[in-house]
Amino acid sequence: MRHGKYPLILTFLVPPLLLYLVFVVSPYLQAFQISTTDWLGYSAEADPVGLANFETLLHDGRVWNALKNNALLLAVVPVLTIGLGLFFATMLNMGGRKGRAGVAGVRGTAVYRMVYFFPQVLSVVIIALLWKEVYHPNSGLLNGTLRAVGLPAPTWLGDPRTAFWCVLAVMVWANVGFYVVLFGAAMSAIPRDIYEAVLLDGASRWTTLRRVTIPLLWDTVQVAWIYLAIAALDGFILIQQMTNGGPNFSSDVIGLRMYETAFGSESKFGYASAIGVVLFFLTLSVAVLALRAARRDRIEYS
Amino acid sequence: MTILDRTASEGTAADDRRVPRKRGLRRETGAANVFSHGFLLLWGLLTVLPLLWMFVSSFKSDGEILSDPWGLPGALRFDNWARAWTEAHIGRYFLNSAIVVAGSLTLTMLMGAAAAYVFARYEFRGRQVAYYLFVGGMMFPVFLALVPLFFVVRNAGLFGTWTGLVLVYAAYSLPFTVFFLTAFFRTLPTAVAEAALIDGCGHFRLFFRVMLPMARPGMISVAIFNFLSQWNQFILPQVLMQGDDSKWVLAQGLTALAVSQGYQGDYSGLFAGLTIATLPVLVVYVLFQRQVQSGLTAGQLK
């Protein structure tokens, strides 16, 4: 124990800890407590109602509808994003096999990587507003293109059959670039001589990807899976800005349901917190499930 | 492949066999390169086109935007930009965002580095508990905290203030910052610190003069990560900065612009506003892309 250690520990730890306890820990704890009350907004009255909110939730058609959409996002977005991300990362890192060295990226790899990453640095609000205009039935880029080649021009976000899928596509669009870079970084950590050996054995591209690259990248894919699963349970900003859950709740998600319940026309804080608690346990179990489902032996290069 | 089989069956010397095998590979590469380049280009276009369209449309008149989404502007109408900057107050919101993020980023980095340093380098009672308390915050969705947070901030008299936003941004950035920097401080060699202490350097001076400069690469990565997530923050200001629109941050200003565009049909103003919000971030990204990419992916790879 050296003299003068504790003054530093206290000055360095107490302010962040206080800030964190006040603005992060206490709200989370309160949320669990509020979820068991019938608190209606700005009045001081909040009676404990036990688990009544959760019971209402079980029979709330809107909540189930929103959960169904989150489940769809969860089923489609990670698979598509990781698939495209792996595909492009492979192309960029080992698409061009030339010379004796065996593995190299295609020409212009740096430019592609830079461009693909663009959506990642933009705020989700900008992405949402931009794509809302792209999907615009009259002046949008998409329908402008379709009309130019003589195809019918749907209303996209205005049609309950397509609105949800349009937003889902934007979600994939916004995320793929990040995973291309992430997988690319992981791929460049794989020793080159493994590929040279595989190449000498005459393995095809597809076999190389399936039997060598993906197993070696498994840790990273697993992390990607968890992040995308958590993102799929959210989707709030895109949905709120692009469709606001509509038309006719066809693109509603659980985050928007909660936001509307708390800060919409009626401020049912107790009920909203109950939705938040459900969302929390969903996120937690999805993360745990993703971890378990994706578990494999860890590979380390020595 | 047929060439290869024939040569193999003829049983020629090993040297002869290498030549046709190489040729076979090259042929495969040629076809695959066209294929891969096609897909890479397609995704590149898909990423760039909406952004380019937004940029070009920001110079068009409303009439031009409505009549032909693909057309070029008849003139460079910078008055769209001026209108977005002054009438929609994008300029002011930009400044507001800059003020808030400058404050919150400084606070995040100071507190995050201090706490992480203590966790990584000092033994004391309750260290594990405090560390996991911080890091556990990464698991929780912000949504769960939203309702109670609103009241915590309001009761502290910080509702609708920049100070409130600065504190809340910093508090919610701490889990990842502490997690990342603790790991980073642990990788730094201990010998330097020990030598400094023996030479009579105090604990505080040791941190500011020796350890912090050594941790620069890690600090830069996590600062970039925090800058982007705080700059693009939307849900927190949406809830905590309602009302007084002169204090709004950029994301709020853009959604307000989109709403008023919906009423007035000022498409060019919206595109100009989005472009103004996008360009600086894209320019900074292009200039520092290596750091930005590694800053954003480093945390996920850990």
Chai-1 contact restraints between the chains, C-beta under 6 A:
chainA,res_idxA,chainB,res_idxB,connection_type,confidence,min_distance_angstrom,max_distance_angstrom,comment,restraint_id
A,G4,B,H203,contact,1.0,0.0,6.0,A-B,restraint_1
A,L8,B,H203,contact,1.0,0.0,6.0,A-B,restraint_2
A,L8,B,F204,contact,1.0,0.0,6.0,A-B,restraint_3
A,I9,B,V118,contact,1.0,0.0,6.0,A-B,restraint_4
A,I9,B,Y122,contact,1.0,0.0,6.0,A-B,restraint_5
A,I9,B,F124,contact,1.0,0.0,6.0,A-B,restraint_6
A,F12,B,A114,contact,1.0,0.0,6.0,A-B,restraint_7
A,F12,B,V118,contact,1.0,0.0,6.0,A-B,restraint_8
A,L13,B,A115,contact,1.0,0.0,6.0,A-B,restraint_9
A,L13,B,V118,contact,1.0,0.0,6.0,A-B,restraint_10
A,P16,B,M111,contact,1.0,0.0,6.0,A-B,restraint_11
A,P16,B,A115,contact,1.0,0.0,6.0,A-B,restraint_12
A,L19,B,A171,contact,1.0,0.0,6.0,A-B,restraint_13
A,Y20,B,A171,contact,1.0,0.0,6.0,A-B,restraint_14
A,Y20,B,L174,contact,1.0,0.0,6.0,A-B,restraint_15
A,F23,B,V168,contact,1.0,0.0,6.0,A-B,restraint_16
A,F23,B,A171,contact,1.0,0.0,6.0,A-B,restraint_17
A,V24,B,G137,contact,1.0,0.0,6.0,A-B,restraint_18
A,V24,B,A171,contact,1.0,0.0,6.0,A-B,restraint_19
A,P27,B,A145,contact,1.0,0.0,6.0,A-B,restraint_20
A,P27,B,P148,contact,1.0,0.0,6.0,A-B,restraint_21
A,P27,B,L149,contact,1.0,0.0,6.0,A-B,restraint_22
A,P27,B,V152,contact,1.0,0.0,6.0,A-B,restraint_23
A,Y28,B,F140,contact,1.0,0.0,6.0,A-B,restraint_24
A,Y28,B,A145,contact,1.0,0.0,6.0,A-B,restraint_25
A,Q30,B,P148,contact,1.0,0.0,6.0,A-B,restraint_26
A,A31,B,L144,contact,1.0,0.0,6.0,A-B,restraint_27
A,A31,B,P148,contact,1.0,0.0,6.0,A-B,restraint_28
A,M91,B,S36,contact,1.0,0.0,6.0,A-B,restraint_29
A,M91,B,L40,contact,1.0,0.0,6.0,A-B,restraint_30
A,G95,B,S36,contact,1.0,0.0,6.0,A-B,restraint_31
A,R97,B,T29,contact,1.0,0.0,6.0,A-B,restraint_32
A,Y112,B,L40,contact,1.0,0.0,6.0,A-B,restraint_33
A,Y112,B,G44,contact,1.0,0.0,6.0,A-B,restraint_34
A,M114,B,Q289,contact,1.0,0.0,6.0,A-B,restraint_35
A,V115,B,G44,contact,1.0,0.0,6.0,A-B,restraint_36
A,V115,B,T47,contact,1.0,0.0,6.0,A-B,restraint_37
A,V115,B,V48,contact,1.0,0.0,6.0,A-B,restraint_38
A,F118,B,T47,contact,1.0,0.0,6.0,A-B,restraint_39
A,V121,B,V281,contact,1.0,0.0,6.0,A-B,restraint_40
A,V121,B,Y285,contact,1.0,0.0,6.0,A-B,restraint_41
A,S123,B,N232,contact,1.0,0.0,6.0,A-B,restraint_42
A,S123,B,A251,contact,1.0,0.0,6.0,A-B,restraint_43
A,V125,B,F234,contact,1.0,0.0,6.0,A-B,restraint_44
A,V125,B,A251,contact,1.0,0.0,6.0,A-B,restraint_45
A,V125,B,L254,contact,1.0,0.0,6.0,A-B,restraint_46
A,I126,B,L274,contact,1.0,0.0,6.0,A-B,restraint_47
A,I126,B,A277,contact,1.0,0.0,6.0,A-B,restraint_48
A,I126,B,T278,contact,1.0,0.0,6.0,A-B,restraint_49
A,L129,B,A258,contact,1.0,0.0,6.0,A-B,restraint_50
A,L130,B,P50,contact,1.0,0.0,6.0,A-B,restraint_51
A,L130,B,M54,contact,1.0,0.0,6.0,A-B,restraint_52
A,L130,B,L274,contact,1.0,0.0,6.0,A-B,restraint_53
A,V134,B,P50,contact,1.0,0.0,6.0,A-B,restraint_54
A,S139,B,I65,contact,1.0,0.0,6.0,A-B,restraint_55
A,S139,B,L66,contact,1.0,0.0,6.0,A-B,restraint_56
A,S139,B,P69,contact,1.0,0.0,6.0,A-B,restraint_57
A,L141,B,W53,contact,1.0,0.0,6.0,A-B,restraint_58
A,L141,B,P69,contact,1.0,0.0,6.0,A-B,restraint_59
A,G144,B,P69,contact,1.0,0.0,6.0,A-B,restraint_60
A,G144,B,W70,contact,1.0,0.0,6.0,A-B,restraint_61
A,V181,B,Q293,contact,1.0,0.0,6.0,A-B,restraint_62
A,V181,B,T297,contact,1.0,0.0,6.0,A-B,restraint_63
A,L182,B,T297,contact,1.0,0.0,6.0,A-B,restraint_64
A,L182,B,Q300,contact,1.0,0.0,6.0,A-B,restraint_65
A,A185,B,T297,contact,1.0,0.0,6.0,A-B,restraint_66
A,V223,B,Q300,contact,1.0,0.0,6.0,A-B,restraint_67
A,I237,B,F234,contact,1.0,0.0,6.0,A-B,restraint_68
A,G255,B,F143,contact,1.0,0.0,6.0,A-B,restraint_69
A,M258,B,F143,contact,1.0,0.0,6.0,A-B,restraint_70
A,A262,B,V147,contact,1.0,0.0,6.0,A-B,restraint_71
A,F269,B,V147,contact,1.0,0.0,6.0,A-B,restraint_72
A,A272,B,V147,contact,1.0,0.0,6.0,A-B,restraint_73
A,S273,B,V147,contact,1.0,0.0,6.0,A-B,restraint_74
A,G276,B,F143,contact,1.0,0.0,6.0,A-B,restraint_75
A,G276,B,L144,contact,1.0,0.0,6.0,A-B,restraint_76
A,L279,B,P141,contact,1.0,0.0,6.0,A-B,restraint_77
A,L279,B,F143,contact,1.0,0.0,6.0,A-B,restraint_78
A,F280,B,L144,contact,1.0,0.0,6.0,A-B,restraint_79
A,T283,B,P141,contact,1.0,0.0,6.0,A-B,restraint_80
